[in-house]
Amino acid sequence: MKRTIKLAVAAAVALTSTAAFATNGDHLIGMGAKARGMGGIGIGMSHGAETALSNPALITSVKGTEISFGGTVFMPDVATSFGAGYEKSDADLSVIPEVAITQNVGDGISWGVGMFGVAGMGTDYRDSTGMTSNFNMVTNLQLMQFAVPLAYKADGFSIGIAPVLQYGSLDINYAGQLDASNMMMGMVDVEGAAGVAQDLGFGYNVGAAYEMSGLTLGASYKSAIDMEYKGQLTGAMEAFQGFGILTSLNSDHLEQPAEMGIGASYTMDGHTLAVDYKKIKWSDAKGYKDFGWDDQNVYVIGYQYAQDNWAARLGYNHASNCVKEQNGATGDGAALNMFNLLGFPAIVEDHYTLGGSYAFSKSTSMDVAYVYTPEVTETYSMAAFANFGPMNPTTVSTQHSQDAVSVQVNFNF
């Protein structure tokens, strides 16, 4: 049964040609074109069926049955340098799918089912030819969640829960040669495992909301979901551990962190102003805490103007960089700085969004959204590796920006 589920999910994940880059750490800023058009708003404002994972209590806004499907075309631009010029990652395009169905069955009860591409990250330097070739690093993490939300509403108050089945795949490999005197990488192949590692994990989302006179208040909690990618992290670290570096990184667990948030929105005369706040607990998550990731406070503000058959949206999303610089004067710190910026550069912070909707009829509508993430550059120390070869790489620097377009079609019955 487990193998059958993995095969079914893998068919959906096959839509992604390269690693996806999510923007709050490895998380998408929002799921669905409506949410993404407002900066990721979704805790204190309902967007119908697409709200299943952001706050399951809000699916009660659907009056009958709503079917929503679409996806996001993600276009990250990442380049890394060890001091001799930037090499560009080829992981610059991916497609992230979404399908959601919600039905109001009456007596205040709503339920649904959904499949969401929720997160991912990675780089592809396999064709790099510079002095270090960026070690031909290739990393690819992809995450998809299946959820079955159930919600109840009475007197303006609603509660909801969504059991979550998560599928994940991870691949890490790079080329290197160990130099015992400098503990640095050079030119032999090192792989996390023979091919991609996959796993299934289980978690839940819970939410609550209260609506009164145009005001909606919401709160949500997402449980951590533990994943194990056999041979990937331990295999990638093994070469370093032979020289006394990263000996504490001896697990293949990479846990998606717990997340909690609150939100509010107010609507009057077609104008809606909404705000969300959430905290992502990277520092408590297996794997991420070992790589020194820090918790993120995510702040979102969104605006919508809606008329009978159309709507326009704007948004802004900010979360500080969760990939924190380690002490590069130590072997452990230098190695972590290299792996984080070269293979998992989730360093972007600000996201500017716009979107809109158009209803072709009472039963059919389309949503679109565009997200622009301006370039950021981080430079971290690798002082412990200062005398390696002709390059003397005392630092590692990564540039990262993003563009994304989301399209969604909705059917209401």
N, C-alpha and C positions, 0 to 999 in steps of 0.2 A: 504493500500500500504506500509506504513512504517513498519507494522508488517511483511509483506511478505519479505521485504528487510532484516529485522533483522533475520528472520528464515534462509534465504539463506546464509547470512554471517556467522551465527552461525554454519552452517554445515561445512563451511571451517575452522572456528576457532576451531572446535572440533578436528582437527588434532593435536592441542597442548594439551598434557596431563598435563602439569603443567605450571606455569608462565614462560614466556620467559624473559631472561635478555638481554636487549640491552646494548650497551657499551659506547656510548656518552650520559650520563644521562640514559634515558630510550629508546634512539634511537639506532637502529642497525647502525654500522659504515658504512654500504653500503648495497644496495639491488642488489642481483644478484651475481653469483659466480665470474664473471670477476672483478667487482668492489671490492668485498671482498678480492680477491687475490692480489689486489694492495692497500690494506689498506683502501678501501672505496672511491677511486678516482672515480669521476663521474661528476664533474662540468665543467672541461676543457678537457675532453676526452670522446668520445662516446664509449659505449658498446652495441650499437644497441637498441633493444626493451627494455632491462632492464633499460635504461637511463631515462625512462618516468618521474620518480619522482625526480631524482637528478638534471636534467636539460632537460626539455622537448624540447628545441631547438635542441638538439643533436640527436633526432630520425631521423632527415633528413639524417643521414649517411646510413640508410638502403636503399638498391638499389631497392628491390622489395617488398616482404612480408616476415617478420620474425616472427616466433612463438617461444617463449621461456617459458619453465616451469621447475620448480625445487623447491628446498627448502633448508633450513638450519637446521641441527641438532645441538641444542645448549645445552652445558653441563656446567652449572655454578657450582661452589663449594663454598658454603657460610656457615659460622659458626659464632655464636654469643655467647658472654659470659658476664655475669654480675659479674664476679670475682670468680666464683666457677667452672671454666672449660667450654670449648667450647661445644655447642650443634650444631650439623650439620643440616642444612636445607635439607628436602627431595625434594625440588623443584630443581632437578638436571638434568632434561632432558626435552626438548621440541622440537617440530618440527614446523618450520615457513615456510609457503608456499609462492610461487610466480608464477604468470602466466602473461605473457605480449605478446601482438600482435601489430605489427607496419606494416603499409603499405605505400609505396611511390606511390601516385596516379598520379604523373606527374605534370609538370608545377611548380615544386618547393614545392609542398604541400605534407605533410606527416601527418598521423593521426594514432591513436592506441587506445588500451584499455588494462587496466592491473589491476590485483588484487595483492596486496603486503601486507604481514605481515611486519609492519614497526617498531613496538616497543612493549615493555612489561617489566614487572618486578614483583618480588614477592618472598616470602619465605614461607616455610611450616614447622612449628615446632609442628604440631598437635600431633606427637608421642613422643615428647621430654619428658624426665622423670627426669631431673636434679632438683636441689634445687628450681629454679624458673620455670623450664620447658620452659624457654623463653616465658612464658605466653601462650604457645600453639598457638602462633601467626601464622595466615595464611593470606597472602595477595596475590592477583592475579590480575594484570592489563594486558589486552591484547588489542592491537590495530591493525586494518586492514584497508587499504585504497583501494578504487576503483578510478581509474583515467582514463580520456579520453583525452590524449594529442593531440594537434593540432599544427603543426609547418609549417613555410614557410622559404625557403632558396633562396637567389639570390646573385650572385657575391661573394660567400664565406661567406656571412653574413646570419645568421638564427635567427629567434625568435620563441618562442613557449609558449603555455599556456596549463595547465592541470587542469581543474576543478576536485576537489577531494571530494568524499564522504567517510567519516571515520566512521567506526563502532568500538565501544569500550565496554569492559565489565570490571567491577571492583568488587572484593569481598574482604572485610576486616572483620576478626573476630579474637577474642582472648579470653582467659580465665583470669579472674582477680577478685580480691576482694579489695574494697576500704578501706583504713585505713585513717580516717579523720585527725588524728594527723600528719600523714606523707605524705598524698596525694600520695600514691603509690598503685600499683596494687597487687592483691592477687589471689582469687580462685572462682569467679562467672563468668558465661558466659556473654560476651559482644559481640554483633555483629553489624556490620555496617548496615545491613538490612537483611530481611528474604530472603536469597539467593543472587544470582548475580544481580547487577544492570547493565543495558545496555543503550546505547544512540547512536544516529547518529548525526554527525556534518558535516558541509560543509566548504570547504576552496578552495584554489587554489595555484598552483605553476606556476611561470613564469620564463623564462630563455632566454638568448641570447648567441650567439657564433659567432666567426669569425675564419675562416680557411685560411691559406696562407702558401704555401711552407713548409709543414710539421709541421707548428706551429698552434695550436688551443688555442684560448682564450675563456673563458666562464664566465658567471655570472648567479646567480640564486637567487630567493627569494621564500620562502614558508610562506604562511600566517599562523597565529595562528588559531587553531580550538578549539572552546569552547565545552566542554562535561560536562554533568551533570549526576552523578551517585546517584540517589535519595536514601537517607538514609545511604549511605556508610560512607562518611567522618564525617557527623554530628553525626551519630550513634556511630562511633568509638571514637569521642571526647566527647560524652555526659557524660560519667562517670567522666572524668576529670573536666568538666565544673561545675559539682555539688560541686566542692571544690575550685572554683575560679581559675582554671587553664585552659588555652586554650579557654577562653571565646570569643576571637576574631575569632576563627575558627568555623564559623556558616554557612558555605556554602558547598554544594555538588559538586561545579564546579571544574573540574580538566582539565585545558586547555593545549592542546599541543602547545608549544611555537612557535613563529615566528622564522625563520631561514634565514640567508642570507650568500652568499658565492661567492668566485671567484676561478678560477682555470686556469691552463695552462698545455699544453703538447707539446712535440716536438719529432717528429719521423724522424729517419735517418737510412737507411740501416738495417731496421728491429728492431732497438733499439728505445724504447720510454721511455722518462722520463717525469713524470707528478707530479704536486703539486696542492693541494687544500687547501683553507682556508675557514672556515665557522664559524659563530657566532650563538649560540643557546641561545635565550633570556628567560631563565628560570625565571629570577628575575621579569619579566613582566607578567608571565603566572599565571592565577588564580589557586589557590591551591598550586602550587609549590612555589610561592613567600611567601605564608603563612607559609610554612614549611622551609623557609629560604634558598631555593636553589639559587645558584649563576649562572650567565651567564657562558657559556663555549666558549673558543676559541679553535677550533679544527684544528690541523695541520696534513696534510696527504702528504706523499711522496710515489710514486709508480714507479716501473720499469717493463717494458715488453720487452721480446725478442720474435719476431714472425717470423715464416717461412711460407711456403705455406700451410701446413696442421696442424701446431702445434704452440703453444705459451707457454712461461713460464713467471711467474709473481712473484714479491716480493713487499712488502709494509710495511709501518709503519704509525700508527695513534696515535696521542697523544692529549688528552684533560684533563685539570686539573679536579680534583674532584669537582663536582657541589653541593654535599651535605655538606654544611658548618656547623661547630660546632657552636651551640648556647650557650648562657651563662647558664651553668649548675647549677649555684648558685641560679637561679630563678626557680620557679615551671614550668613556661612556657618553659624555655630553656631546663631543664632536661627532660620534657615530649617529646619535639620535638626531642632531641638527641636520646631518646629511640626509638620513632616511626621511625625515619629516618634510623638508623642503624639496627634495628630489622626487620622492615617490608619493607623498600625501600632502600636497601644498594647499590645505584648506584655509587660506589666509585672508580671503576677501572679507570686507566689512560692510560696505554700504551698497544698497540696491535701490534703484529708482525704477518705478513701474508705471505702466499705463495699460488700459484695456477698455473693452466695450462689449456690448451685447446687442443683438438684433433679433427680434422675433418675427419670423416669416408668417406665422399663424399662431393660433392659441395653443397649438400642440408642439410646434417646432421652433427652436431658437438656436443661435450660434453665439459662442463667446470667444473672444481673442484677447491675448495679453502679450506684452513685451516687457522684458526685464533687462535693464542695463546695469552692469556692475563695473565701475571704473577700476582701472589698473592700480594695484598695490605692489610694492616691492619690499621684500624682507631680506635682510642679510644677517646670517648667523655665524658665529665663530666656529672654526675648526682648528684652533690654535694647536691642539695636541697632535695634529697631522702636518705641522708646518714644514717639515723638511723632506716631504715625499717627492722624489724625482725632480724634474726640472721646473715643475709648476709651483711648488711650495704653497699648496692651497690652504691659506689661513682662514678663508671664509667660503660660504656657499650662499648664493643669492638667487632668489626666484621672483619672477614677475608673473602676475596673474590677473586677468580680467575676464569678463563673461558677457555674452549676449544670449538671450533665450526667447523663443516665440512659442506660445501655447495656443492651441485651437481645440475647441470643445463643441460638440453638438448635443442638444438636449431634446428629449421627447417627453411630453406630459400628457397623461390620459385621465 
